[in-house]
């Protein structure tokens, strides 16, 4: 059962590296429990999820300009439910910390005693849901540890899941040491860009920004910096890949940040990885690499770079450790060609710090 209580609050505006708040007055509505019937969250209100997870098991429609503040909780969108959150460029929908006074003022009533911090709340979790839509939505200060991982948006491990994230901003997520801690955790569910739609989004001031199946082609409209201040990026600024080889074609064509691999992908049959011009691919461990079983399995542009995760010269300080580590030969396996009878490791000036 969904519980809702209301009180009156006022809103203020404050300049920040985030988009300027768009609301000017808000009533507080506290929500908890389960949304089990179609529900609309209306503009002019700030909806507060405080300390207890909210479960969405029906259709939740969020109007442009709505502010949602969360503390020590997650919002879970389950198989029976979905969220339709379609803001506009002028009236963005905001998910943020309860301590974030930039949106709808001092909702927690502590004046200046606290401010928003990374990890103030857990995540938006899409678990089995089909058809959720987030447009012109901001997701700030999430990533509180859950099961040892830190994520702002967490897509469940379905075979493939339909959703839309468009013109969203995901920022200020608490980072974690685990490899699968990312601001947007797409998991292996992100396989088909026509089904899992991720376009025109900005990810910044996170640790690892995004993680998805290696055979998902990421739209080049997405950026890995703050559009208002391009100097604000991510600590481990890269596109982190995972998952099995699919019988499909994928384009790795983002040049703003490197692609990051921590597996040995053996690409075969009609599967193809196109690594585009000026793309950097970094390999995280000695067991990571690429193998093609036919020439068309991996198409490497002559200007692309395959290198170590520790290589700051190409693609920046992706591992985020400053000068603490340097690349050496053997940091990753290399590019192996397993055809023409005798498999061999390819040698090229653009293949750096491999073992072979």
N, C-alpha and C positions, 0 to 999 in steps of 0.2 A: 504494500500500500504506500502511495506517495503522500508524504506529509509536507505541508506548506504553511509557513507563517510569514507575516508581513510587518514591516516597520518603515519609517520614513528616514531618508538620508538625503544629503545633497552631494553634488559632484563638482569637482574642480578640474582645471586643465593645468598640465605642467609639461614644459618642453622636455623631450627625452630623445634618445636615439631610436626609440620605437615610434610608430605612427602616433600622431597626436590624438588623444581621446576625442570621441565624437559626441558623447552624451553630455547633457547639461543638468539633468536631474534624475534621480532614481529612487524608487521605493525598494526596500530590501524584502526579498522573498526567500526564506530558508526552505531548502528541499532535501529530502532524504528518503530512503527506502527504494521502492520500485515503481517505475512508470509503466503501468499495465494497460493503459488505454490512451488513445490519441490525445496529445497534449500540445499546447502552444505556449511558448515563452515569449512574452510581449515586450516590445521596445519601451524604454522608460523605466525598466526594472533592473536591479542587480540580483541575480539568483545565487544563493550561497549554499555550497556543499561543504559542510564543516565536520570533519572527523569521521564521517560514516559514508561508505561507498554508495554511489547512486547507480542503480541498475535500470537500463532502458530496455523494456520488453515489448514496446509498442512503437508508434511513430511519434517522435518528438520533433516538432517544428520550432526553430529558433528564428525570430524575426531580426531584420537588420538593426544594428545598434545595441543589441542586448549584450550585457556584461555578465559573465559567470565567474564567480570567485570561489576558489577551492582551497581547503587546508587539510592536510593529512588524509587525503581520500583519493579515490579514482572514480571516473565515470566509465562504466562498462556498458557497451552496446552489444546486446546479446542476439542470438540467432533470430528470435521472433521480432526484434525491434530494429529501428534505424533512426538516424538523426538527419534532418534536413536543415542545415544551417547555411543559408544563402544570404550573406551580407552584400554590401556594395562598397565601391571605392570610397564613398563618403560616409558610410555607416557600417563600419567593420564590426563583426562579432568578436568578442574578446573572452578567452578563457585565461584566467590569471590567478595569482596568489591572493588570498584574503587580505594580505598585508599591503597590497598594491593600491596606494591611495590616488594614483594618477587616473584611475577609472572609478567614477562614482564616489570619490572622496574616501573618508575615513570609515569604511564599512565596519571594521572590527572595533572602532571606538576607542583606540588607544593613542589618538593624536599622532605624535611623531616618535612614539616609543619603539615601533618596529617598522621595517621596510621589507619589501619583497626580496626573497633569496632563492637561489637555485635549489630545487628539491622541496619547495614548500608544499607541493602536492604530487600525486603519483603519476597519473597518465589518463589519456583517453584511450580506452581499449576497445578495439573492434573484434569481437569474438564470434565468428560465424555469421555475422550480419551481412546482408546483401543490399547494396544501393544507398548507403549513407553518402551524403553530400556535404562538403565543407568548402564554401567559397567566400573569399575575403574574410577569413577567420584568422585570428592571432592566438597562438598557444604559447604562453609565457610561464616560466618559473616552475615547470614540472620536473619529473625525473627522480622523485624520491625513491629510494631503493625498495624494490619488491622482489623477493627471491634472489637477491644479489645482483639484479640488473637495474639499470637506470634508463628510462624511456619517457618521452613526452607523448608520443603516439605509438601504440603497440598493436600491430595487426596480427591476428591469430594465425596459427600454422595450417590453415586450410590449403587444399590443393591449389585453388585460385579464388580470389575474392574480388567482388565488384564494389568499387568505391570511387569517389571523386574528391581530390584535394586540388583546388585551383585558386591562385592568388592568395595563398595562406602564408603566414610568417610563423616559424617555429624557432623560438629563441630562449636563451637563458636556462637551458636544460642542465640539470646536474649530470656530470659525467661520472662514469664508473670505470674500474680497472678491467672488467670482463670484456672479452672481445665482442659480445653481443649486446653491449650497452650503447645505444645510439638514440639520438633525438627522435628520428623517425625509423621505427623498426618494422620494415615491410615484410621481413622474413621470406620464406620461399613462396608465400602466397602471391607476391608480386612477380608475375610471369609474363602477362600480356598487357601491354600499355593501352590497348583498346578496352580492356576490362577494368584494370586497376589504373585509374587516370590520375596522373600526378603532373601538373603543369603550372608554370608561372609562379612557383613557390620560392620563398627565400628562407634559408636556414643559416643562422648565425649565432655567435656567442654560445655555442654548444661544445661538447667534446667531439665525438664522432657524429657527424650530422645525419647520415642515412645508411641503410643496410637493406639489401634485397637480393633476389635471385639473379645470378650472373647472366641469365638469358632474358632479362627484362631490359628493354631499351629505354633509357631515361631521356625524357624530352629536354632539348637544349634550352628551353625557356626557363628552367629552374636555375637559381643562383645560390652561391654559397658565401654570401656576404650580406651585410645590412644595406639595403638600397639607399638609405639616407646617409650612410657613412661607410663606404666600401672598405675602409681600413678595418672594420669589425668583421672578422671571419669566424672560424672555428678552430679550437686548439688542435684537433686531429683532422684537418680539412681534407677530406677525401670521400670517395664513393666506395663503400665497403660491400663486397660481393660474397655471396654464399650460395650453396645449393647444387643440385645435380645438373649434369649436362642434359639439355633438352634437345629433341630433334627439331630444331628451329634455328633461325638466323637472328643474331643480336648485333647491334651496333654500339660499340664503345666509342663515343664521339665527343664526350665532354672534355674541353681543354682548360676550363677554369681550375679544376682540381684533379688529382690523380684518381685512377681506379685502384682499389686495394684488394689484393687476393691473398688468402691464407689457405689455399688448397692446391692440389695438383690436378688440374683439369685435363683429362684425356678426351679430346674432342674427336668424334667419329661419325660414321654414316653421313647423313646430309646436314648435320649440325655445322653451323658456321659462326665464328666470332670475327667480326670485322673491326679491327683496331685502326681508327681513323688518323688523319693527319695531325701531327703535333700532340697526340694523346700520350700521356704518361701512365704506365701501369706499374705499380709497386707491389712487391711480394714480401710478405711479412715474416716468413720463416724458411728454414732450410728444406722443408718438405713441400714448399709451394712452387708451382711452375705450370707450364703449358705443354701439351703434347698434341700434335696433329697426326692423324692416320691417313690423311690425303691432303694434297696441297690446298684444297678449298676449305678445309676445316678451320684454319686460322689464317686470315688475310691480314698481314702486318704492313701498314703503310711505311714507306721508307723513312718518314720523318717521326714516326712513333718511337717512344723510348720504353724499354722494359728494364726495370732496375730494382734495387733494394729499397725496402721501407725506410732504411736509415739514410738514404741519399737525399740530402737537402738541396743539392744543386739543381735537381730536376723535380719540379712540382712543389718545392718548398719543404718546410719542416713538418711533414705529415705525421710523424710519430710524436711530435710536440715535446721533444726533450732538449731543444736548443742544441748545444754543442756536445752534449753528454755522450753521444755515440756517433760513430762514423761508419760508412759502408766498407765492407771488405769482400773479396772474392769468396764465394761459397755461402753468401747470405740467402740464396735461393737456388732452386735446381737449374732453371734455364728453359729454353724452348727446344723441345725434342721433336724430331721428325721421324715417325715410325712407318715409313714407307720406302719404296725402292729396294726392298730386300733387307738392307742393313740399317737399323735405326741409328741415327746420329744426332748430336746436339748442334744446333745451328750457331754459327759464329757470326757476329755482326758488330760494327761499331756502336749500334744502338741497343745492344744487349749487354747490360752492365752488371758486374758483381755477382754473376751466377757461378755455380759450381762447375759448369761444364762448358 
